[in-house]
């Protein structure tokens, strides 16, 4: 096993946050999301970024992101985007699933059962 050393300056510096994405995970960048989108055949618009911000905000305001409830997240996104069509609208933005695909773009772990590799996205 290789020993990986870490620069102490990297560990103690203040994280650089994008003012457009105040609730983004510390290791996330807009460039990472654009790369993932390109790999998945998506051309990101402001509507996609709005969904990414909404997801990051939701996760930031839930204490333990490892136990995000899929149904509650569905309901929250459906309510947030209600004026635009709710989840149906999000499916037009994220054909790979409004939860699974948008979580990948947002740098977040999708809730349990959001994807099933044998059947594709169910969220």
N, CA, C and O atoms as CSV, one atom per row, in Angstrom:
chain,resi,resn,atom,element,x,y,z
A,1,UNK,N,N,0.843,-1.179,0.000
A,1,UNK,CA,C,0.000,0.000,0.000
A,1,UNK,C,C,0.886,1.240,0.000
A,1,UNK,O,O,1.854,1.325,0.756
A,2,UNK,N,N,0.550,2.183,-0.842
A,2,UNK,CA,C,1.320,3.408,-0.927
A,2,UNK,C,C,0.945,4.356,0.201
A,2,UNK,O,O,-0.219,4.452,0.588
A,3,UNK,N,N,1.937,5.048,0.717
A,3,UNK,CA,C,1.681,6.041,1.742
A,3,UNK,C,C,1.447,7.380,1.039
A,3,UNK,O,O,2.289,7.843,0.270
A,4,UNK,N,N,0.319,7.980,1.305
A,4,UNK,CA,C,-0.015,9.252,0.683
A,4,UNK,C,C,0.133,10.339,1.732
A,4,UNK,O,O,-0.529,10.309,2.769
A,5,UNK,N,N,0.998,11.289,1.458
A,5,UNK,CA,C,1.162,12.389,2.398
A,5,UNK,C,C,0.304,13.564,1.938
A,5,UNK,O,O,0.041,13.738,0.748
A,6,UNK,N,N,-0.118,14.353,2.896
A,6,UNK,CA,C,-0.976,15.486,2.611
A,6,UNK,C,C,-0.277,16.754,3.046
A,6,UNK,O,O,0.308,16.824,4.127
A,7,UNK,N,N,-0.346,17.748,2.192
A,7,UNK,CA,C,0.229,19.048,2.501
A,7,UNK,C,C,-0.606,19.702,3.601
A,7,UNK,O,O,-1.813,19.880,3.442
A,8,UNK,N,N,0.035,20.059,4.716
A,8,UNK,CA,C,-0.674,20.658,5.841
A,8,UNK,C,C,-1.347,21.961,5.437
A,8,UNK,O,O,-2.393,22.308,5.986
A,9,UNK,N,N,-0.771,22.686,4.493
A,9,UNK,CA,C,-1.373,23.931,4.028
A,9,UNK,C,C,-2.721,23.673,3.344
A,9,UNK,O,O,-3.629,24.501,3.423
A,10,UNK,N,N,-2.845,22.539,2.684
A,10,UNK,CA,C,-4.111,22.172,2.045
A,10,UNK,C,C,-5.174,21.900,3.097
A,10,UNK,O,O,-6.348,22.214,2.901
A,11,UNK,N,N,-4.756,21.315,4.216
A,11,UNK,CA,C,-5.708,20.946,5.253
A,11,UNK,C,C,-6.213,22.132,6.065
A,11,UNK,O,O,-7.362,22.131,6.506
A,12,UNK,N,N,-5.369,23.148,6.272
A,12,UNK,CA,C,-5.755,24.249,7.155
A,12,UNK,C,C,-6.292,25.477,6.429
A,12,UNK,O,O,-6.782,26.404,7.072
A,13,UNK,N,N,-6.209,25.499,5.122
A,13,UNK,CA,C,-6.677,26.687,4.403
A,13,UNK,C,C,-8.207,26.738,4.391
A,13,UNK,O,O,-8.887,25.720,4.520
A,14,UNK,N,N,-8.717,27.945,4.232
A,14,UNK,CA,C,-10.160,28.133,4.144
A,14,UNK,C,C,-10.649,27.583,2.812
A,14,UNK,O,O,-10.025,27.823,1.778
A,15,UNK,N,N,-11.753,26.851,2.824
A,15,UNK,CA,C,-12.268,26.328,1.571
A,15,UNK,C,C,-12.740,27.464,0.668
A,15,UNK,O,O,-13.307,28.452,1.135
A,16,UNK,N,N,-12.499,27.310,-0.610
A,16,UNK,CA,C,-12.930,28.303,-1.583
A,16,UNK,C,C,-14.336,27.917,-2.019
A,16,UNK,O,O,-14.552,26.841,-2.576
A,17,UNK,N,N,-15.279,28.798,-1.762
A,17,UNK,CA,C,-16.652,28.505,-2.144
A,17,UNK,C,C,-17.078,29.430,-3.265
A,17,UNK,O,O,-16.677,30.593,-3.321
A,18,UNK,N,N,-17.890,28.901,-4.151
A,18,UNK,CA,C,-18.437,29.663,-5.255
A,18,UNK,C,C,-19.655,30.404,-4.721
A,18,UNK,O,O,-20.566,29.766,-4.193
A,19,UNK,N,N,-19.704,31.731,-4.838
A,19,UNK,CA,C,-20.848,32.468,-4.301
A,19,UNK,C,C,-22.179,32.084,-4.952
A,19,UNK,O,O,-23.238,32.303,-4.364
A,20,UNK,N,N,-22.135,31.520,-6.147
A,20,UNK,CA,C,-23.360,31.070,-6.811
A,20,UNK,C,C,-23.860,29.745,-6.239
A,20,UNK,O,O,-25.017,29.376,-6.439
A,21,UNK,N,N,-22.990,29.037,-5.532
A,21,UNK,CA,C,-23.323,27.729,-4.957
A,21,UNK,C,C,-22.895,27.691,-3.493
A,21,UNK,O,O,-21.949,26.983,-3.146
A,22,UNK,N,N,-23.576,28.442,-2.635
A,22,UNK,CA,C,-23.131,28.561,-1.235
A,22,UNK,C,C,-23.231,27.272,-0.426
A,22,UNK,O,O,-22.564,27.147,0.601
A,23,UNK,N,N,-24.042,26.316,-0.858
A,23,UNK,CA,C,-24.213,25.077,-0.096
A,23,UNK,C,C,-23.522,23.886,-0.753
A,23,UNK,O,O,-23.798,22.737,-0.408
A,24,UNK,N,N,-22.635,24.157,-1.689
A,24,UNK,CA,C,-21.937,23.086,-2.402
A,24,UNK,C,C,-20.999,22.338,-1.456
A,24,UNK,O,O,-20.442,22.929,-0.532
A,25,UNK,N,N,-20.829,21.031,-1.693
A,25,UNK,CA,C,-19.828,20.285,-0.906
A,25,UNK,C,C,-18.446,20.897,-1.115
A,25,UNK,O,O,-18.176,21.475,-2.168
A,26,UNK,N,N,-17.574,20.772,-0.123
A,26,UNK,CA,C,-16.256,21.402,-0.190
A,26,UNK,C,C,-15.406,20.902,-1.353
A,26,UNK,O,O,-14.595,21.656,-1.891
A,27,UNK,N,N,-15.577,19.655,-1.744
A,27,UNK,CA,C,-14.747,19.108,-2.822
A,27,UNK,C,C,-15.412,19.217,-4.196
A,27,UNK,O,O,-14.952,18.590,-5.150
A,28,UNK,N,N,-16.486,20.002,-4.311
A,28,UNK,CA,C,-17.239,20.136,-5.554
A,28,UNK,C,C,-16.848,21.418,-6.279
A,28,UNK,O,O,-16.544,22.432,-5.651
A,29,UNK,N,N,-16.860,21.359,-7.597
A,29,UNK,CA,C,-16.665,22.575,-8.389
A,29,UNK,C,C,-17.603,22.547,-9.585
A,29,UNK,O,O,-18.037,21.484,-10.030
A,30,UNK,N,N,-17.902,23.715,-10.089
A,30,UNK,CA,C,-18.770,23.838,-11.257
A,30,UNK,C,C,-18.144,23.118,-12.446
A,30,UNK,O,O,-18.850,22.526,-13.263
A,31,UNK,N,N,-16.832,23.170,-12.538
A,31,UNK,CA,C,-16.118,22.478,-13.607
A,31,UNK,C,C,-16.322,20.965,-13.551
A,31,UNK,O,O,-16.474,20.316,-14.586
A,32,UNK,N,N,-16.325,20.411,-12.345
A,32,UNK,CA,C,-16.582,18.969,-12.188
A,32,UNK,C,C,-17.968,18.621,-12.717
A,32,UNK,O,O,-18.141,17.631,-13.427
A,33,UNK,N,N,-18.949,19.444,-12.366
A,33,UNK,CA,C,-20.324,19.201,-12.811
A,33,UNK,C,C,-20.421,19.287,-14.332
A,33,UNK,O,O,-21.121,18.492,-14.960
A,34,UNK,N,N,-19.722,20.246,-14.915
A,34,UNK,CA,C,-19.755,20.404,-16.376
A,34,UNK,C,C,-19.108,19.195,-17.060
A,34,UNK,O,O,-19.561,18.761,-18.120
A,35,UNK,N,N,-18.063,18.663,-16.458
A,35,UNK,CA,C,-17.406,17.476,-17.016
A,35,UNK,C,C,-18.340,16.269,-16.967
A,35,UNK,O,O,-18.457,15.533,-17.947
A,36,UNK,N,N,-19.004,16.066,-15.831
A,36,UNK,CA,C,-19.950,14.954,-15.688
A,36,UNK,C,C,-21.097,15.112,-16.681
A,36,UNK,O,O,-21.510,14.146,-17.323
A,37,UNK,N,N,-21.608,16.332,-16.803
A,37,UNK,CA,C,-22.706,16.584,-17.732
A,37,UNK,C,C,-22.289,16.266,-19.158
A,37,UNK,O,O,-23.057,15.668,-19.913
A,38,UNK,N,N,-21.095,16.656,-19.525
A,38,UNK,CA,C,-20.599,16.375,-20.872
A,38,UNK,C,C,-20.511,14.870,-21.113
A,38,UNK,O,O,-20.896,14.378,-22.174
A,39,UNK,N,N,-20.002,14.148,-20.119
A,39,UNK,CA,C,-19.894,12.688,-20.226
A,39,UNK,C,C,-21.264,12.026,-20.353
A,39,UNK,O,O,-21.391,10.969,-20.971
A,40,UNK,N,N,-22.292,12.650,-19.764
A,40,UNK,CA,C,-23.636,12.083,-19.795
A,40,UNK,C,C,-24.501,12.678,-20.903
A,40,UNK,O,O,-25.693,12.384,-20.995
A,41,UNK,N,N,-23.902,13.507,-21.734
A,41,UNK,CA,C,-24.623,14.062,-22.880
A,41,UNK,C,C,-25.588,15.185,-22.546
A,41,UNK,O,O,-26.546,15.417,-23.283
A,42,UNK,N,N,-25.349,15.887,-21.441
A,42,UNK,CA,C,-26.206,17.009,-21.060
A,42,UNK,C,C,-25.526,18.325,-21.370
A,42,UNK,O,O,-24.321,18.479,-21.171
A,43,UNK,N,N,-26.305,19.268,-21.858
A,43,UNK,CA,C,-25.811,20.634,-22.018
A,43,UNK,C,C,-26.482,21.450,-20.917
A,43,UNK,O,O,-27.695,21.656,-20.943
A,44,UNK,N,N,-25.697,21.909,-19.961
A,44,UNK,CA,C,-26.251,22.560,-18.780
A,44,UNK,C,C,-26.732,23.977,-19.082
A,44,UNK,O,O,-26.053,24.768,-19.737
A,45,UNK,N,N,-27.926,24.263,-18.579
A,45,UNK,CA,C,-28.519,25.591,-18.693
A,45,UNK,C,C,-28.714,26.151,-17.290
A,45,UNK,O,O,-28.410,25.480,-16.304
A,46,UNK,N,N,-29.211,27.358,-17.198
A,46,UNK,CA,C,-29.477,27.948,-15.888
A,46,UNK,C,C,-30.501,27.119,-15.114
A,46,UNK,O,O,-30.458,27.074,-13.885
A,47,UNK,N,N,-31.415,26.469,-15.819
A,47,UNK,CA,C,-32.407,25.611,-15.159
A,47,UNK,C,C,-31.734,24.433,-14.462
A,47,UNK,O,O,-32.140,24.047,-13.366
A,48,UNK,N,N,-30.711,23.863,-15.090
A,48,UNK,CA,C,-29.963,22.765,-14.465
A,48,UNK,C,C,-29.247,23.266,-13.208
A,48,UNK,O,O,-29.249,22.599,-12.173
A,49,UNK,N,N,-28.635,24.449,-13.313
A,49,UNK,CA,C,-27.910,24.995,-12.160
A,49,UNK,C,C,-28.861,25.300,-11.013
A,49,UNK,O,O,-28.494,25.148,-9.848
A,50,UNK,N,N,-30.084,25.731,-11.328
A,50,UNK,CA,C,-31.076,25.983,-10.283
A,50,UNK,C,C,-31.398,24.688,-9.540
A,50,UNK,O,O,-31.527,24.686,-8.316
A,51,UNK,N,N,-31.527,23.601,-10.274
A,51,UNK,CA,C,-31.803,22.300,-9.647
A,51,UNK,C,C,-30.615,21.854,-8.793
A,51,UNK,O,O,-30.805,21.313,-7.704
A,52,UNK,N,N,-29.403,22.076,-9.276
A,52,UNK,CA,C,-28.198,21.722,-8.513
A,52,UNK,C,C,-28.161,22.519,-7.217
A,52,UNK,O,O,-27.889,21.958,-6.155
A,53,UNK,N,N,-28.431,23.820,-7.290
A,53,UNK,CA,C,-28.444,24.648,-6.075
A,53,UNK,C,C,-29.526,24.180,-5.098
A,53,UNK,O,O,-29.294,24.135,-3.889
A,54,UNK,N,N,-30.700,23.834,-5.617
A,54,UNK,CA,C,-31.792,23.366,-4.750
A,54,UNK,C,C,-31.392,22.079,-4.029
A,54,UNK,O,O,-31.662,21.927,-2.837
A,55,UNK,N,N,-30.756,21.162,-4.741
A,55,UNK,CA,C,-30.301,19.908,-4.123
A,55,UNK,C,C,-29.237,20.163,-3.063
A,55,UNK,O,O,-29.306,19.626,-1.958
A,56,UNK,N,N,-28.258,20.982,-3.407
A,56,UNK,CA,C,-27.186,21.269,-2.452
A,56,UNK,C,C,-27.743,21.945,-1.203
A,56,UNK,O,O,-27.287,21.668,-0.093
A,57,UNK,N,N,-28.718,22.822,-1.373
A,57,UNK,CA,C,-29.361,23.487,-0.246
A,57,UNK,C,C,-30.098,22.470,0.618
A,57,UNK,O,O,-30.000,22.511,1.844
A,58,UNK,N,N,-30.832,21.559,-0.012
A,58,UNK,CA,C,-31.569,20.537,0.724
A,58,UNK,C,C,-30.617,19.692,1.564
A,58,UNK,O,O,-30.855,19.474,2.751
A,59,UNK,N,N,-29.547,19.221,0.947
A,59,UNK,CA,C,-28.586,18.378,1.670
A,59,UNK,C,C,-27.911,19.154,2.799
A,59,UNK,O,O,-27.674,18.603,3.874
A,60,UNK,N,N,-27.602,20.420,2.564
A,60,UNK,CA,C,-26.916,21.217,3.582
A,60,UNK,C,C,-27.792,21.435,4.816
A,60,UNK,O,O,-27.276,21.617,5.919
A,61,UNK,N,N,-29.092,21.417,4.635
A,61,UNK,CA,C,-29.992,21.668,5.749
A,61,UNK,C,C,-30.540,20.386,6.388
A,61,UNK,O,O,-31.492,20.431,7.166
A,62,UNK,N,N,-29.942,19.273,6.059
A,62,UNK,CA,C,-30.278,18.007,6.704
A,62,UNK,C,C,-29.019,17.492,7.381
A,62,UNK,O,O,-27.986,17.300,6.739
A,63,UNK,N,N,-29.117,17.274,8.665
A,63,UNK,CA,C,-27.951,16.986,9.493
A,63,UNK,C,C,-27.106,15.829,8.998
A,63,UNK,O,O,-25.880,15.933,8.956
A,64,UNK,N,N,-27.730,14.745,8.628
A,64,UNK,CA,C,-26.968,13.566,8.238
A,64,UNK,C,C,-27.308,13.199,6.799
A,64,UNK,O,O,-28.336,12.574,6.537
A,65,UNK,N,N,-26.440,13.589,5.870
A,65,UNK,CA,C,-26.729,13.355,4.454
A,65,UNK,C,C,-26.658,11.876,4.075
A,65,UNK,O,O,-27.044,11.502,2.968
A,66,UNK,N,N,-26.171,11.041,4.980
A,66,UNK,CA,C,-26.106,9.613,4.660
A,66,UNK,C,C,-27.462,8.943,4.792
A,66,UNK,O,O,-27.637,7.812,4.338
A,67,UNK,N,N,-28.433,9.626,5.410
A,67,UNK,CA,C,-29.757,9.034,5.567
A,67,UNK,C,C,-30.842,9.922,4.945
A,67,UNK,O,O,-31.929,10.057,5.505
A,68,UNK,N,N,-30.551,10.519,3.804
A,68,UNK,CA,C,-31.547,11.319,3.093
A,68,UNK,C,C,-32.648,10.374,2.621
A,68,UNK,O,O,-32.377,9.358,1.982
A,69,UNK,N,N,-33.890,10.721,2.943
A,69,UNK,CA,C,-35.037,9.907,2.562
A,69,UNK,C,C,-35.444,10.278,1.135
A,69,UNK,O,O,-35.723,11.440,0.842
A,70,UNK,N,N,-35.474,9.286,0.261
A,70,UNK,CA,C,-35.783,9.506,-1.148
A,70,UNK,C,C,-37.158,10.141,-1.328
A,70,UNK,O,O,-37.307,11.078,-2.113
A,71,UNK,N,N,-38.145,9.653,-0.622
A,71,UNK,CA,C,-39.509,10.186,-0.761
A,71,UNK,C,C,-39.575,11.644,-0.311
A,71,UNK,O,O,-40.216,12.467,-0.965
A,72,UNK,N,N,-38.916,11.967,0.802
A,72,UNK,CA,C,-38.916,13.351,1.283
A,72,UNK,C,C,-38.202,14.268,0.294
A,72,UNK,O,O,-38.642,15.394,0.062
A,73,UNK,N,N,-37.115,13.796,-0.282
A,73,UNK,CA,C,-36.387,14.587,-1.266
A,73,UNK,C,C,-37.244,14.787,-2.514
A,73,UNK,O,O,-37.299,15.891,-3.055
A,74,UNK,N,N,-37.907,13.734,-2.971
A,74,UNK,CA,C,-38.839,13.840,-4.105
A,74,UNK,C,C,-39.877,14.918,-3.828
A,74,UNK,O,O,-40.112,15.797,-4.656
A,75,UNK,N,N,-40.495,14.838,-2.651
A,75,UNK,CA,C,-41.541,15.794,-2.292
A,75,UNK,C,C,-41.002,17.217,-2.226
A,75,UNK,O,O,-41.664,18.150,-2.681
A,76,UNK,N,N,-39.811,17.391,-1.666
A,76,UNK,CA,C,-39.216,18.721,-1.553
A,76,UNK,C,C,-38.930,19.308,-2.932
A,76,UNK,O,O,-39.219,20.479,-3.176
A,77,UNK,N,N,-38.367,18.509,-3.832
A,77,UNK,CA,C,-38.085,19.002,-5.181
A,77,UNK,C,C,-39.369,19.253,-5.955
A,77,UNK,O,O,-39.465,20.228,-6.701
A,78,UNK,N,N,-40.353,18.383,-5.784
A,78,UNK,CA,C,-41.639,18.564,-6.457
A,78,UNK,C,C,-42.284,19.876,-6.014
A,78,UNK,O,O,-42.854,20.603,-6.827
A,79,UNK,N,N,-42.188,20.169,-4.724
A,79,UNK,CA,C,-42.751,21.418,-4.205
A,79,UNK,C,C,-41.943,22.625,-4.677
A,79,UNK,O,O,-42.519,23.637,-5.076
A,80,UNK,N,N,-40.625,22.526,-4.634
A,80,UNK,CA,C,-39.758,23.641,-5.026
A,80,UNK,C,C,-39.987,24.030,-6.487
A,80,UNK,O,O,-40.003,25.214,-6.824
A,81,UNK,N,N,-40.164,23.036,-7.345
A,81,UNK,CA,C,-40.340,23.286,-8.779
A,81,UNK,C,C,-41.803,23.157,-9.212
A,81,UNK,O,O,-42.085,22.942,-10.391
A,82,UNK,N,N,-42.717,23.287,-8.276
A,82,UNK,CA,C,-44.142,23.115,-8.555
A,82,UNK,C,C,-44.632,24.042,-9.676
A,82,UNK,O,O,-45.361,23.601,-10.564
A,83,UNK,N,N,-44.240,25.306,-9.642
A,83,UNK,CA,C,-44.692,26.279,-10.647
A,83,UNK,C,C,-44.230,25.920,-12.060
A,83,UNK,O,O,-44.832,26.352,-13.043
A,84,UNK,N,N,-43.171,25.138,-12.153
A,84,UNK,CA,C,-42.633,24.760,-13.467
A,84,UNK,C,C,-43.073,23.366,-13.899
A,84,UNK,O,O,-42.799,22.949,-15.024
A,85,UNK,N,N,-43.744,22.654,-13.023
A,85,UNK,CA,C,-44.203,21.309,-13.362
A,85,UNK,C,C,-43.696,20.225,-12.445
A,85,UNK,O,O,-43.946,19.044,-12.690
A,86,UNK,N,N,-42.989,20.595,-11.393
A,86,UNK,CA,C,-42.522,19.628,-10.401
A,86,UNK,C,C,-41.553,18.604,-10.965
A,86,UNK,O,O,-40.653,18.942,-11.734
A,87,UNK,N,N,-41.744,17.353,-10.579
A,87,UNK,CA,C,-40.824,16.291,-10.997
A,87,UNK,C,C,-40.862,16.049,-12.503
A,87,UNK,O,O,-39.847,15.683,-13.096
A,88,UNK,N,N,-42.026,16.251,-13.127
A,88,UNK,CA,C,-42.107,16.086,-14.582
A,88,UNK,C,C,-41.152,17.050,-15.271
A,88,UNK,O,O,-40.471,16.690,-16.232
A,89,UNK,N,N,-41.113,18.268,-14.772
A,89,UNK,CA,C,-40.184,19.269,-15.296
A,89,UNK,C,C,-38.734,18.814,-15.102
A,89,UNK,O,O,-37.909,18.941,-16.007
A,90,UNK,N,N,-38.433,18.284,-13.913
A,90,UNK,CA,C,-37.067,17.835,-13.633
A,90,UNK,C,C,-36.658,16.663,-14.514
A,90,UNK,O,O,-35.487,16.539,-14.872
A,91,UNK,N,N,-37.605,15.806,-14.867
A,91,UNK,CA,C,-37.290,14.704,-15.789
A,91,UNK,C,C,-36.906,15.233,-17.169
A,91,UNK,O,O,-36.117,14.602,-17.873
A,92,UNK,N,N,-37.453,16.381,-17.563
A,92,UNK,CA,C,-37.060,16.950,-18.857
A,92,UNK,C,C,-35.629,17.475,-18.805
A,92,UNK,O,O,-34.915,17.457,-19.807
A,93,UNK,N,N,-35.218,17.942,-17.626
A,93,UNK,CA,C,-33.840,18.429,-17.469
A,93,UNK,C,C,-32.844,17.287,-17.288
A,93,UNK,O,O,-31.737,17.320,-17.826
A,94,UNK,N,N,-33.253,16.280,-16.525
A,94,UNK,CA,C,-32.370,15.173,-16.172
A,94,UNK,C,C,-32.994,13.852,-16.607
A,94,UNK,O,O,-33.628,13.177,-15.797
A,95,UNK,N,N,-32.825,13.473,-17.875
A,95,UNK,CA,C,-33.432,12.231,-18.351
A,95,UNK,C,C,-32.890,10.985,-17.651
A,95,UNK,O,O,-33.519,9.927,-17.693
A,96,UNK,N,N,-31.740,11.104,-17.015
A,96,UNK,CA,C,-31.170,9.991,-16.260
A,96,UNK,C,C,-31.749,9.881,-14.859
A,96,UNK,O,O,-31.276,9.078,-14.055
A,97,UNK,N,N,-32.761,10.673,-14.561
A,97,UNK,CA,C,-33.411,10.664,-13.252
A,97,UNK,C,C,-33.149,11.968,-12.525
A,97,UNK,O,O,-31.995,12.366,-12.367
A,98,UNK,N,N,-34.213,12.645,-12.077
A,98,UNK,CA,C,-34.023,13.944,-11.437
A,98,UNK,C,C,-33.278,13.880,-10.112
A,98,UNK,O,O,-32.740,14.890,-9.658
A,99,UNK,N,N,-33.239,12.718,-9.489
A,99,UNK,CA,C,-32.483,12.599,-8.240
A,99,UNK,C,C,-31.092,12.063,-8.532
A,99,UNK,O,O,-30.097,12.697,-8.181
A,100,UNK,N,N,-31.014,10.910,-9.166
A,100,UNK,CA,C,-29.722,10.257,-9.380
A,100,UNK,C,C,-28.776,11.109,-10.215
A,100,UNK,O,O,-27.633,11.339,-9.819
A,101,UNK,N,N,-29.239,11.573,-11.355
A,101,UNK,CA,C,-28.360,12.327,-12.246
A,101,UNK,C,C,-28.025,13.702,-11.674
A,101,UNK,O,O,-26.882,14.150,-11.764
A,102,UNK,N,N,-29.009,14.370,-11.090
A,102,UNK,CA,C,-28.724,15.692,-10.541
A,102,UNK,C,C,-27.828,15.614,-9.308
A,102,UNK,O,O,-27.039,16.528,-9.068
A,103,UNK,N,N,-27.934,14.541,-8.522
A,103,UNK,CA,C,-27.019,14.365,-7.387
A,103,UNK,C,C,-25.581,14.207,-7.874
A,103,UNK,O,O,-24.658,14.761,-7.278
A,104,UNK,N,N,-25.391,13.453,-8.954
A,104,UNK,CA,C,-24.039,13.312,-9.506
A,104,UNK,C,C,-23.481,14.678,-9.896
A,104,UNK,O,O,-22.323,14.984,-9.613
A,105,UNK,N,N,-24.305,15.495,-10.544
A,105,UNK,CA,C,-23.854,16.824,-10.975
A,105,UNK,C,C,-23.602,17.746,-9.784
A,105,UNK,O,O,-22.715,18.599,-9.834
A,106,UNK,N,N,-24.376,17.578,-8.720
A,106,UNK,CA,C,-24.253,18.438,-7.543
A,106,UNK,C,C,-23.150,17.993,-6.595
A,106,UNK,O,O,-22.872,18.669,-5.604
A,107,UNK,N,N,-22.519,16.860,-6.890
A,107,UNK,CA,C,-21.450,16.362,-6.020
A,107,UNK,C,C,-21.981,15.729,-4.752
A,107,UNK,O,O,-21.300,15.721,-3.726
A,108,UNK,N,N,-23.197,15.194,-4.813
A,108,UNK,CA,C,-23.845,14.621,-3.642
A,108,UNK,C,C,-24.093,13.132,-3.841
A,108,UNK,O,O,-24.202,12.648,-4.968
A,109,UNK,N,N,-24.179,12.424,-2.735
A,109,UNK,CA,C,-24.482,10.996,-2.784
A,109,UNK,C,C,-25.995,10.845,-2.910
A,109,UNK,O,O,-26.747,11.357,-2.081
A,110,UNK,N,N,-26.431,10.150,-3.938
A,110,UNK,CA,C,-27.864,9.933,-4.132
A,110,UNK,C,C,-28.412,9.088,-2.993
A,110,UNK,O,O,-27.709,8.218,-2.479
A,111,UNK,N,N,-29.661,9.332,-2.587
A,111,UNK,CA,C,-30.258,8.525,-1.518
A,111,UNK,C,C,-30.309,7.050,-1.888
A,111,UNK,O,O,-30.277,6.679,-3.061
A,112,UNK,N,N,-30.388,6.234,-0.869
A,112,UNK,CA,C,-30.483,4.789,-1.044
A,112,UNK,C,C,-31.650,4.465,-1.973
A,112,UNK,O,O,-32.732,5.035,-1.833
A,113,UNK,N,N,-31.441,3.575,-2.895
A,113,UNK,CA,C,-32.421,3.090,-3.869
A,113,UNK,C,C,-32.764,4.142,-4.939
A,113,UNK,O,O,-33.739,3.964,-5.669
A,114,UNK,N,N,-32.001,5.212,-5.047
A,114,UNK,CA,C,-32.267,6.191,-6.108
A,114,UNK,C,C,-31.880,5.615,-7.458
A,114,UNK,O,O,-32.434,6.000,-8.488
A,115,UNK,N,N,-30.924,4.686,-7.450
A,115,UNK,CA,C,-30.538,4.035,-8.690
A,115,UNK,C,C,-30.442,2.542,-8.449
A,115,UNK,O,O,-30.081,2.092,-7.362
A,116,UNK,N,N,-30.765,1.803,-9.454
A,116,UNK,CA,C,-30.642,0.354,-9.421
A,116,UNK,C,C,-29.936,-0.025,-10.710
A,116,UNK,O,O,-30.532,0.058,-11.783
A,117,UNK,N,N,-28.661,-0.446,-10.628
A,117,UNK,CA,C,-27.911,-0.706,-11.841
A,117,UNK,C,C,-28.561,-1.735,-12.776
A,117,UNK,O,O,-28.300,-1.726,-13.979
A,118,UNK,N,N,-29.390,-2.602,-12.241
A,118,UNK,CA,C,-30.006,-3.591,-13.096
A,118,UNK,C,C,-31.209,-3.040,-13.840
A,118,UNK,O,O,-31.623,-3.607,-14.851
A,119,UNK,N,N,-31.779,-1.941,-13.352
A,119,UNK,CA,C,-32.954,-1.372,-13.989
A,119,UNK,C,C,-32.755,0.078,-14.405
A,119,UNK,O,O,-33.640,0.646,-15.044
A,120,UNK,N,N,-31.638,0.692,-14.072
A,120,UNK,CA,C,-31.440,2.101,-14.372
A,120,UNK,C,C,-31.971,2.956,-13.242
A,120,UNK,O,O,-32.205,2.468,-12.136
A,121,UNK,N,N,-32.157,4.210,-13.519
A,121,UNK,CA,C,-32.601,5.146,-12.497
A,121,UNK,C,C,-34.080,4.962,-12.211
A,121,UNK,O,O,-34.886,4.797,-13.127
A,122,UNK,N,N,-34.426,4.992,-10.946
A,122,UNK,CA,C,-35.816,4.911,-10.547
A,122,UNK,C,C,-36.261,6.201,-9.865
A,122,UNK,O,O,-37.398,6.307,-9.407
A,123,UNK,N,N,-35.368,7.170,-9.799
A,123,UNK,CA,C,-35.709,8.416,-9.140
A,123,UNK,C,C,-35.736,9.554,-10.115
A,123,UNK,O,O,-36.008,10.691,-9.729
